[in-house]
Amino acid sequence: MLFVCTEMSSTQELTIGQQFEVERFSRAIDATADPARLKALAKQLLQAWHTQKAATDWVKSQKL
């Protein structure tokens, strides 16, 4: 079973623009009834999340 943390693990807050983007995508997800489409979207979001995490980790390592 996969558990996903819904809280942000960092102390950074989202900008207003980012909050609007989250809301926009949340509404698009809510409007999608096709399970195959939702599955594809979940995979895209997972890839984007891990890509962003890798980039953040790399930037942090460059500062040390």
Secondary structure, 3 states (H helix, E strand, C coil): CCCCCCCCCCCCCCCHHHHHHHHHHHHHHHHCCCHHHHHHHHHHHHHHHHHHHHHHHHHHHHHC
